Amino acid sequence: MGNSLDGKVAIVTGAGRGLGKSEAIALAKEGARVVIADLGVGKDGSCADEGPAQQVVDEIKGFGGEATTAYGDVGDYSEAGTTIKKAVDTYGDLNIIVNNAGFCRDKMIFNMDEDEFDAVIRVHLKGHFNFISQACSFWRQKAKAGEDVYGRLISTTSEAFLYASLGQPNYAAAKAGIVQLTMVAAQAMIKYGITANAIAPRARTTMTDEGITAQMFAKPDSGFDTFHPDNVAPFVAYLATPMAGRISGHVFVVWGKQVTVVDCPTPGERFENNEDTMWTVESLHEKMDTYFKDKEPVTDGFIVQPF
Ligand SMILES: NC(=O)c1ccc[n+]([C@@H]2O[C@H](COP(=O)([O-])OP(=O)(O)OC[C@H]3O[C@@H](n4cnc5c(N)ncnc54)[C@H](O)[C@@H]3O)[C@@H](O)[C@H]2O)c1
């Protein structure tokens, strides 16, 4: 047990299972009081169950930590507000939001229907907005009233955003949106001393227990269990502490014993029209063809490189 988060109040969404559970326990072991916000849905987002959130609360209380449940749907703005209110009413403040809840409905772009796209954008991207926006509003009002504020926003993106995961157009788009939502929040809130960062984890959870990830993330017979979700949690706890106050507006790939800083997309090659005229299709083609003629038309799809 540490004390780097003593007195802090955290909400971890999707904390009933998988990564969120490990992260909530890590925060509680550092002294935070934690709202375990989880609907307890299945891997496609259906069939809510209060059991998983309650079990995590029981586990945290079992080692002397403080925690309570919240059963709202993260994709619902008003239910997210109710979860934030519960944190403030129960523990007297709000300091840390770990946005983590979500589910997948994978299909190729040509097979995906509107509901599959909307549901995944809603739970991930809108779910992040619902908590980030309302937490920032809470902190800004406190700061304007002359009160001290301590705020940490930790978002959950995915390497699906980095590599444009081929079978996950909804998920990859939501995770890309989460990165920029986090960057905007980082810029808006730095004047209040509030940080915002995103992690792209890898772990063996219900989300990854089928197909290629099930094989790649399998528990080894012996030695270090690289893809245990507990390996991601210390970095989330670290970002939540005062020690990480200088780190804001960054993305980190986190798994096993690795933390990788993701460089933000930056402008690359620039082309100028040296004629005293507008571009034409022909003059553009001359420049573009010279540059692109030796390049592949698309990069490979999402290829996870575990080692
Ligand atoms: N597992 C990985 O390798 C991996 C990789 C990249 C990103 N991620 C991201 O990490 C996060 C956690 O994923 P996980 O692997 O632990 O998955 P998980 O399925 O084990 O846990 C997700 C939790 O979110 C909850 N949840 C889902 N929809 C909800 C809603 N509308 N409201 C409240 N709670 C809801 C579920 O009940 C579940 O307990 C997700 O954002 C996921 O996209 C995971």
The ligand as a Gaussian input file, in Angstrom:
#p B3LYP/6-31G(d) Opt

LIG

0 1
 N       -7.796000      -5.292000     -23.411000
 C       -7.000000      -4.706000     -24.305000
 O       -6.000000      -5.285000     -24.791000
 C       -7.304000      -3.305000     -24.748000
 C       -6.547000      -2.762000     -25.798000
 C       -6.775000      -1.443000     -26.168000
 C       -7.732000      -0.703000     -25.517000
 N       -8.486000      -1.255000     -24.526000
 C       -9.489000      -0.426000     -23.869000
 O       -9.402000      -0.583000     -22.473000
 C      -10.691000      -0.337000     -21.899000
 C      -11.065000      -1.465000     -20.965000
 O      -11.190000      -2.644000     -21.728000
 P      -11.053000      -4.116000     -21.117000
 O      -10.188000      -4.851000     -22.048000
 O      -10.732000      -4.054000     -19.694000
 O      -12.549000      -4.641000     -21.350000
 P      -13.582000      -5.422000     -20.418000
 O      -14.644000      -5.887000     -21.345000
 O      -12.880000      -6.430000     -19.578000
 O      -14.151000      -4.309000     -19.431000
 C      -14.960000      -3.278000     -19.895000
 C      -15.909000      -2.885000     -18.792000
 O      -16.677000      -1.745000     -19.251000
 C      -17.995000      -1.887000     -18.779000
 N      -18.923000      -1.131000     -19.634000
 C      -19.158000      -1.354000     -20.945000
 N      -20.087000      -0.491000     -21.385000
 C      -20.434000       0.298000     -20.338000
 C      -21.334000       1.384000     -20.186000
 N      -22.092000       1.800000     -21.206000
 N      -21.419000       1.992000     -18.993000
 C      -20.667000       1.561000     -17.945000
 N      -19.808000       0.512000     -18.030000
 C      -19.695000      -0.105000     -19.223000
 C      -18.273000      -3.373000     -18.837000
 O      -19.345000      -3.726000     -17.965000
 C      -16.919000      -3.978000     -18.449000
 O      -16.871000      -4.311000     -17.068000
 C      -11.654000      -0.147000     -23.064000
 O      -11.814000       1.242000     -23.315000
 C      -10.914000      -0.768000     -24.216000
 O      -11.306000      -0.254000     -25.455000
 C       -8.301000      -2.550000     -24.123000

